[in-house]
């Protein structure tokens, strides 16, 4: 039984990791810096000495725990090309789980452990659903079945987006967050932090087309520079929107 579960985790894990560890930490760090005092206080009461960037990868780290095998489809959602989102129609329940976790955090009667789990998952899922390939088309496991080369290294399209392009910058997550926060206007901040959950999901589905522009699959500088701005804007928006969601919950 344990061997079967291990094989199950290996087969699914590549699809379910969005942004990679550094990307999720960037999102958490940006959000940390945009929290209201009230939200910061409530989050501190839930997480103790930890913060959003430190817990941002917890939802991926528990995938090897058989107690959480039921959560395999919480990390993504599917909107096929040309279709509208319909809850329950296709694989992936990330959108529904985000709504559930927000409800738990708003519930004053929820247990402390429930709130910890809800907050950790929410931090992670907001990041996941800003990665365009995590709002999948239902055809290639979010780009995992698209084999490519990244500067001659064999990999897949999903990994290029969740890890390779971010790591290519050679920045720590705090340095990257510093960079992404440069020249953000007050107007942009207000607009980004008020976006609805469905708004950023539909954005990811729209941007998915750009990610698939791989030509011969030998991805180097040209692909990087064509997609760097989109990648960084999705990371930036994810952090601001996570903070916006949390500020709204606690204010």
Secondary structure, DSSP 8 states (H G I E B T S, - for coil): -HHHHHHHHHHHHHHH--SHHHHHHHHHHHHHTT--HHHHHHHHHHHTT--HHHHTTHHHHGGGSGGGGGGGGGS-EE--TT----TTTSS--HHHHHHHHHHHHH-TTS-HHHHHHHHHHHHHHHHHTTSGGGEE-SSSTTTTT-EEEETTEEEEHHHIIIIIHHHTT---HHHHHHHHTTT--HHHHHHHHT--HHHHHHHHHHHHHHHT--TTSEE-HHHHHHHHHHHHHHHHHHHHHHHHHHHHHH-
